[in-house]
Each structure stands twice: as C-alpha cells, then as structure tokens.
Amino acid sequence: MKKTITLFISLLAVMVSSAQMNVLFVNDNGVYPPNTETVLSTLNQTGHSITVFDAVAENRSPELLEMQPYDLVVWYCGGDGVGRWFWNGTDSDNIQLKLYLEQGGRLWVMGTDLMYDRFGTPWIFQSGDFVYDYLGVAEYHAQSYGDDGSLGVPQLDLAPGIDWLTTNPISWIYTTLWWVDAMVAAGESVQVYMMGPQDYVLSNYASAIYKDNGSFQTLSFFFDPSLMDTEAHRLQLFSEVTTHFNNLVGATEMMESTDHLFIFPNPASSFVHISSTKNENESILLLDTQGRVIRELSPANEASSVVKLSLDGIAGGLYLIKSGTQSARLLVK
C-alpha cells in the first residue's frame, strides 16, 4: 500500500510540474497603465493561466480566499509610490498576504517605489517585521539617482550562485534607471540581482532578493521590469522566473481542491489549513481510506473562515477532507 501511494504521488508531482500554473496577477500600479499592460503582456506569453485582480480599480487588496487557489501571486506595483494596496493603502502589514504565504503560497512582487511608498532610506528591518520575515530584506539602504549623486543605475548583474536564471545583465530603455532600490538580504535569503556594473557606487547592494523558508517562497524585484531594454529580454527573464516557481509546485507540494474547498499544505505533516467557500457551517471531517471519521472540526467555533486542523497522532497515509458535499484528498507524511 505504501509503495502504491508513493508511486501515485510521484506521478502526480510530475504531472503538476509539467502543467500550467494558475497565476494571479495583481495590478497595483496606478500611475502609468501602459507599463502594467507591458508586464501583463509578457507574463501572458509564458504559457501559464493568468487571472487579473485590479487592485487599483477595486480600491482594495485581494483577500486570502481570492489568492488561495493560485500557485503564484504576481504583484505589480510599477512606479507608483503612493498608497499601494500591497501595504493595504494605509502603510500597514498586509495580513491577508501573510496568511496566503503562511499556507505555503508563492509571491513575486515588483516595483520601483514598492518600498518608498512606506519606508525611507536607510531603514533597518529585524525579525518580526513583515519585510524581514516575508521578503527577506534586512536593510532598505538607498535609491538610485536619489542617493547615488544623481546617476541612476546602469544595469543589474546576476548574483553568483543563481543557477535558475540566465538573463544577465538587466539593462534599460534608458541609459540609467532612477529610483531602483538598493537592498541588503536578511538571514538565509538570497541576493538575485546586484546593482551594476562593479564601478557603480551602489554595486554592493541587491535589487532583487529571493526568500525560501521551506514553506513559502518570495521573489522581490525592487525595480520595474516594464522598463527593461527589450521585450525579448523581458520574456526570457519572465519565462525563467515562472519556470522556477512551476518546478517548486511540482517538486514540493500539491494543492488539492474542488470548486469550493481548499486544503494547504499538501502533503502535510503536523497541520493542514482548510478553507471552504461553500457550506461554511458544515463540520470539517478527516476520513481514512475506509471512510471512518478520524477527526472532526466545526468551523462555527472558529474565528476565521480558514481553519487549522492538527494532524498530531495521525499516521502517514492517504486521507479525505470532507465538508458537506465537498471533498479533497490529503497526503499525511
């Protein structure tokens, strides 16, 4: 039985990794719509299924249940540095985004004034801060042009050791690009692109940082890729980034869902998050392969529409999560 389950999961993982990702594109750029159109057009060419959430038009940030079905959230802030919905429009931590990430989500955020909207330079972050814990940034050091003697950064150079990207260097439609952020990576986070070339005054600082804490992954571009020098280079970069995230989907986890029931992470070991957009008052049941109820949880007793079911004492194997008429499979490791 164990061998059969292992083979089933391996085959399913291969299928997931070769399939399209479901991507939510969040438009959070309110100053120059053509830049949004440029980025979205390139993203659409990567071959993944793209759904657009227009935060500017909606005048709000997407909620957890709107992000939860997606393998990757691409959050585009462009060059808009005033009242971005990435910060709830109120310069505060985005709790819905935190919940999405804590459930194993993936985020690719980009924008020249993403940080400037909320913070000044220099700004130091520490454990417990959203920017440190979720974006992997220890310091927002400076901005090109504003803090480099009015030069602007000529290019971005791929950092050593990044083997899932080959786009190098990143150049611009202008001679130099203004307002690109100079950052310092935190802890185990990885610098992806450095300001360049080497004789540039801020060349020791990163403008793209990747964080993988074993559960969620975030990639932060502190520049606007709509301003890259050519469409071909932008498509190369976007294809490589989305391929990396797609490989993570297939290699590390599966999200089992119906139209209204979502469970995450899957496989799971110590706990699983369960969300239902239908039958919200129905009990959540954990069933074994014989249909026996192993555990029961009542959402009516929970403060959130997303419930957390403990798997302590549950043996490894294949199970069924059931809520009303909705059901989804769960693999316990």
N, C-alpha and C positions, 0 to 999 in steps of 0.2 A: 504493500500500500504506500509506504514512504517513498519508494523508488518511483511509483506511478505519479504521485503528487509532484515530486521533484522534476520529473520529465515534463509534466504538464506546465509547470511554472516556467521552466527554461524555454519551452517552445513559445509560450505566451509572451515572455520577455523579448524574444527575437522578433515576434510579430509587432509588438509595441514599438521597438526601436526603429523598425523599418517603415512604420506608418507615419502619417502626418500628425504633427502636434496640433492640439487645439490651443490657439493663442488669442489672448485678449489684448487688444491694442487700446491703451488709454490715451486719448488726446487731451493733454493738459497744457497746450500751447495756445495762448490767446492773442498773440501779438502779430504773427505773420503766417496766415493759413497756408500759403504755398509751401513753406518748409514742412508742415505736417503732411501735406499731400506728397511731397518728395519722399519722406521717410516711409509713409504707408505704401506708396507705390513700390518701393524697393522691397519692403517686407513681404508684400503680396507675391513677389517674384520668387520667393524662397520655396514655394510649394506647400506651405502649411495652411491650415484652415484659420483664417483671421476673422475675428469679430471685433467691431469697433465700439468702444464706450467713449462718448464725447463728454468729458468732464466739464469742458467749457460751456457747452450747450445745456447740459444737465444742471450745471451750477452745484456740483457735488462730487464727492469721491465715490467710486464703486464700493458696495458693501461686500462682506465676506461671501455671502451666498451667490453674488454675481461674479466673484473671482474664482470661487472654489472649483467649478467644473473644468478649469483651464490648466493645461500643463505648464504654461508660461504666461506671465503678465509682462507686456512691454509697455513701459510708462514713459511717454514722450512729453518733456517739458519745454523743448526748444530753447528759445532765448528769453522766455517770459519769466521775469523775476519778481512778480507781484501777485501775492495771493494764490499761489499754486495749490491745487487740491491734493497734491502729494503730501502737503502739510495741512490738509483739511481746510485750506483757505484762512486759517487762523494761526499759522505758525506754531502748530502743535503736533505731537506724535500721532501718526495715523494708526489707530487701534485696529481698524478693520484689516489693514495691510499686515500688521503684526500677526494677527490671528491667521491670516492666509499663509504667511511664511512659517509660522509655528506648526502648521499642519502639513509641512513638507512642500510648500509652494516654491516657485521659482520666479525671480524678478529680474528684468533687465530694464534699468532706468537710465534716462539720458537727458542731458540738458545743460546749456552753458551757465544759466543762472539758477539751477536747481538748489544749490547751497546758499547763494547770495540772497535768495528770497527770504531766508530765515536767519542766517548767521553772517557775522562779519569776519574779517581776517585780521590777525590769526585767531583761530578758535580751536581749543583743545577739547577732545572728547575722551570719555573714560567708560569703563564697564558700567552698564546701567543706562547709558544714553542710546537712543534709537540708532543714531548714526554709527556709533561704535559697534553695537551688538548686531545690527542687521545689515549695514552697508560695509562694515569692516574698515572704518576710517578713524584714525587716531587724531589727525590734525587737518583742519582746513587752513592751509598756510597762506595762500596768495592767489591772485588772479593775473593772468597775462594782460598786458597793456597797463592795467591799473597799478600793478606792483612790480613791473619789470623795466621801468624807465620809458614807458610808452612805446614798447617794441612790438608786443604781440608774439605769440609762439609760432615759429615757422612750421613745425611738424611735430608728430608724436611717434616715438620709436618703440617697437615691440620689446617688452622686457625679456631678459634671458629666462629660459626655462618654460616659456609658454608654448607648448607643442600643439595646441589645438587651433592656433591662429597662424596665418602666413602673411596677412595683409600688413605690409611694412615698407616704408613708413606711411603714416596717415598724413596727407597733405590737403591743402585747402583751395577753394576757388579764389581766395585772396593770397597775397604774398605771406601774410601772417594772420593769425586769428586772435581776436581780442576776447577777453573775459573767460578764457578757459581756466578751470580751477587747478591749482597745484595742491596735491593731497599727500598725506603720509598714511600708509596702510597700518592697520592695527592687528596685533597678535599674529594669528596664523593666516590672516588674509594675504592675498597675493597681488602685487603690482602687475598690471597687464600692459599698459602703455605709459611710457615716460615722456615728459616734455623734452623736445629736442630741437636741433642737434646738440651734441655734447657741449659746445661752447655757449649755448644759450644759458642765460643767467639762472633760470629755474630748472635746469636739466636734471637735478637730483630728485625731482618731485614727480609723482604719478598723476595722470589724468584719467585713468581707468583702473578700477580695483575690483577684484573678484573675491567673494567670500563663500566658503562651503563649510558649514558646521556639522556636516554629516546628516542633517535633516533637510535644511533648505539651502538654496544657492541664490546668490545675488550677484549681478554684474552691473556696476555703476560706471557710466560714461559721463564724465564731467565736462563734456563738450557736446556740440550739436552736429551729428553726422550728416545732416542735410547739407552742410557746408563743405563736405569732402570734395576733392578736386574733380572726380569723375563718377558717373553713375556705375561704371564697371567696377571701380574700386569699392564703392559703397556696397554693391551687390555681393562682391567677393567677401567682404567683411561680414555682412548680414548672414550670408549662407554659412560661413564658418561658425559664427556665434550660435545660430539656430541648430546647426548640426551637433554642436557640443551639448546644448540643452536636450536635444532629442535623444542623444546617446544616454544621457542621465535618466531620462524617462524609462528607457528600455532596460538599462543595466541595474538600476537600484530600486525601482518601485513601480507599482501599478495602482491605478485608481479605479476601483470597481464602483459602478454607478448604474442607476436606472434614470428615468426622466426626472425623478423627484427625490432620490435617495443617494447620498454621497458618503463614502467612508474613506478615511485617510488617517495615517499612512496604511499602505497595504503592499507587501506583508507588514505585519505589526508584531511587537513582542510584549511590551508592558501595558500599552493602552491603545485605543483607537478612538478617533473623533468621528461622530456621526451627525449628519445634518439631513433633515427631511423638509422639503418644501410642500409636502402634502401629508395629510394625516398627522398633524403636529402634536395631537393629543394622544396618539397611539403609543403604546409601550414599545420600547426597543427590545427585541429578543435576540439572543445569541443561541443558535441552534447547532448541534453537531450533525454529522452526516446521516444519522439515524432519525433526525427530526426532533430530538429531545432538547428541551429548553435547558441551557446551561447557565444562562444569566439573563436577568430582566432589569430594565431601567425605564423609569417613567419620565418622559420629557416635562410633564406637568409639574414635576418637583424641581425642575432645573430653571436657573435664572436666564439661561441663554438658549437660543434655538439650536445651537451647536452643543451636543452633549459629549462627554468624555466617558468612555466605558473602560473600566480597568480589566486587564487580562491576567492579573495576578492569579496564579494557581491553575491557569488554563493550559492544557497540554498542547504541544505543537501539532498542527494539522490543518485541515480544511474545514471551515465553518460557514454558516449562513447568518447574515444580519437581516432581520425582518422587521418591518414597521408597517402595520396594516397589510395592504396588498402588495407593497413594495419589498423587494429583497435584493441582496447583493452578496457576493462571495467574499470571504475574508480568509487569508492565509496567516496563521499564527506561527511565528518562528520559535 
